[in-house]
Amino acid sequence: MKIYRLHTLQNLPISVDEAWDFLSDPANLKTITPDYMGFNILSGADRKMFPGQIIQYIVTPLARIPTKWVTEITHVKDKEYFVDEQRFGPYALWHHKHFIKAIPGGVEMEDIIDYKLPMGILGQLAHPIVVKPKLKEIFDYRYQKLIELFGAFKN
């Protein structure tokens, strides 16, 4: 069983409160997801994040094939971190940790995603060709979109 990891860091010139208010609102996922992915929340985003929250959405990551994705917010520590886990969707495992911490001049946001692909060896073969580049593209978009929304961090 091969488990992959994606790790990203981003500094933004905003307060922890501003970062938390934006990131802990599930409705903002659409804002930081590329338009071509057809991200559409079906249910569960009508409240601020809480442990046990189930969020259902449709996403079209590849070949214009809509995919239903269901995640559960499993852990929340106010203004520090939250964890979402896939309950139903395209991955055999999806465990996404989001951390926020104050740094001089703003906040550091860290994402750690541990994931496993379905289809055994076929999934492993697809990882470097399709999945890893697609995830990088999505998180690069998110990085740029957050700069667009909140400004670039200056050291």
C-alpha positions as CSV (number, residue, x, y, z in Angstrom):
1,M,0.0,0.0,0.0
2,K,1.6,3.2,-1.2
3,I,0.6,6.4,0.7
4,Y,1.7,9.7,-0.8
5,R,2.1,13.1,0.8
6,L,1.7,16.6,-0.4
7,H,3.1,19.4,1.8
8,T,2.7,23.1,1.2
9,L,3.6,26.2,3.1
10,Q,2.4,29.8,2.4
11,N,2.8,33.0,4.3
12,L,0.2,35.7,4.0
13,P,0.2,39.3,5.4
14,I,-3.0,38.8,7.4
15,S,-3.9,38.1,11.0
16,V,-4.7,34.6,12.4
17,D,-8.3,35.8,12.8
18,E,-8.6,36.8,9.1
19,A,-7.0,33.5,8.0
20,W,-9.1,31.4,10.2
21,D,-12.3,33.2,9.2
22,F,-11.6,32.5,5.6
23,L,-10.3,29.0,5.8
24,S,-12.8,27.7,8.3
25,D,-15.7,28.7,6.1
26,P,-16.3,25.7,3.8
27,A,-18.1,27.9,1.3
28,N,-14.7,29.5,0.5
29,L,-13.4,26.2,-0.9
30,K,-15.0,27.2,-4.3
31,T,-13.1,30.5,-4.3
32,I,-9.7,28.8,-4.0
33,T,-10.4,25.9,-6.4
34,P,-9.8,26.3,-10.2
35,D,-13.0,27.1,-12.1
36,Y,-12.4,24.3,-14.6
37,M,-12.9,21.8,-11.8
38,G,-16.6,22.6,-11.6
39,F,-16.6,22.7,-7.8
40,N,-20.1,22.8,-6.5
41,I,-21.1,22.3,-2.8
42,L,-24.2,20.2,-2.5
43,S,-24.6,20.4,1.3
44,G,-22.9,20.9,4.6
45,A,-21.3,24.3,4.1
46,D,-24.1,26.4,5.7
47,R,-22.3,26.6,9.1
48,K,-18.8,27.5,10.2
49,M,-16.6,24.4,10.6
50,F,-17.1,22.0,13.4
51,P,-16.0,18.4,14.2
52,G,-18.3,15.9,12.7
53,Q,-19.4,18.3,9.9
54,I,-20.1,16.4,6.6
55,I,-19.6,18.4,3.4
56,Q,-20.8,17.0,0.1
57,Y,-19.7,18.4,-3.2
58,I,-19.3,17.6,-6.9
59,V,-15.9,18.2,-8.5
60,T,-14.7,17.5,-12.0
61,P,-10.9,16.9,-11.7
62,L,-10.3,14.9,-14.9
63,A,-11.8,14.5,-18.3
64,R,-14.9,16.4,-17.4
65,I,-16.2,13.5,-15.4
66,P,-18.2,14.8,-12.4
67,T,-17.3,13.1,-9.1
68,K,-19.1,13.2,-5.9
69,W,-16.8,13.9,-2.9
70,V,-17.9,13.7,0.7
71,T,-15.6,14.9,3.5
72,E,-15.8,15.0,7.2
73,I,-14.2,17.6,9.4
74,T,-12.8,15.4,12.0
75,H,-10.7,17.8,14.2
76,V,-10.9,21.5,14.8
77,K,-8.8,23.6,17.2
78,D,-10.0,27.2,16.9
79,K,-7.5,29.4,15.0
80,E,-4.8,26.7,15.0
81,Y,-5.8,23.7,12.8
82,F,-8.5,21.5,11.3
83,V,-8.5,18.2,9.6
84,D,-10.7,17.0,6.8
85,E,-11.0,13.3,5.7
86,Q,-12.7,11.9,2.6
87,R,-15.6,9.6,3.4
88,F,-16.5,9.0,-0.2
89,G,-14.8,10.1,-3.3
90,P,-11.9,9.5,-5.8
91,Y,-9.2,8.5,-3.3
92,A,-8.7,5.3,-1.3
93,L,-7.5,7.6,1.5
94,W,-7.5,11.4,1.9
95,H,-6.4,13.0,5.1
96,H,-5.8,16.8,4.9
97,K,-4.4,18.7,7.9
98,H,-4.6,22.5,7.8
99,F,-2.4,24.5,10.2
100,I,-2.3,28.2,10.8
101,K,0.2,30.1,13.0
102,A,1.1,33.7,13.6
103,I,4.5,34.8,12.3
104,P,6.0,38.3,12.3
105,G,4.0,40.2,9.7
106,G,1.3,37.7,9.1
107,V,0.5,34.0,9.2
108,E,2.0,30.8,8.0
109,M,-0.4,28.3,6.5
110,E,0.6,24.7,6.2
111,D,-1.2,21.9,4.4
112,I,-0.3,18.3,4.8
113,I,-2.2,15.8,2.7
114,D,-1.7,12.1,3.0
115,Y,-3.5,10.2,0.3
116,K,-3.7,6.8,-1.3
117,L,-5.0,6.0,-4.8
118,P,-7.4,3.3,-5.7
119,M,-6.8,0.6,-8.3
120,G,-3.6,-0.8,-6.8
121,I,-0.7,-0.8,-9.2
122,L,-2.7,1.1,-11.9
123,G,-3.2,3.9,-9.3
124,Q,0.5,3.9,-8.5
125,L,1.4,4.1,-12.2
126,A,-1.1,7.0,-12.7
127,H,0.3,9.0,-9.7
128,P,3.4,10.6,-11.3
129,I,1.7,11.1,-14.7
130,V,-1.8,12.4,-13.7
131,V,-2.5,12.7,-10.0
132,K,0.6,14.3,-8.6
133,P,0.8,17.0,-11.4
134,K,-3.0,17.7,-11.0
135,L,-2.7,18.1,-7.2
136,K,0.3,20.4,-7.7
137,E,-1.7,22.5,-10.2
138,I,-4.6,22.8,-7.8
139,F,-2.5,23.9,-4.9
140,D,-0.4,26.3,-7.1
141,Y,-3.8,27.8,-8.1
142,R,-4.8,28.0,-4.4
143,Y,-1.4,29.7,-3.6
144,Q,-1.9,32.3,-6.2
145,K,-5.6,32.9,-5.4
146,L,-4.8,33.5,-1.8
147,I,-2.1,36.1,-2.8
148,E,-4.7,37.7,-5.1
149,L,-7.2,37.9,-2.2
150,F,-4.9,38.9,0.7
151,G,-1.7,40.2,-0.8
152,A,1.8,38.9,-1.0
153,F,3.9,38.4,2.1
154,K,6.9,40.6,2.4
155,N,9.8,39.4,4.5
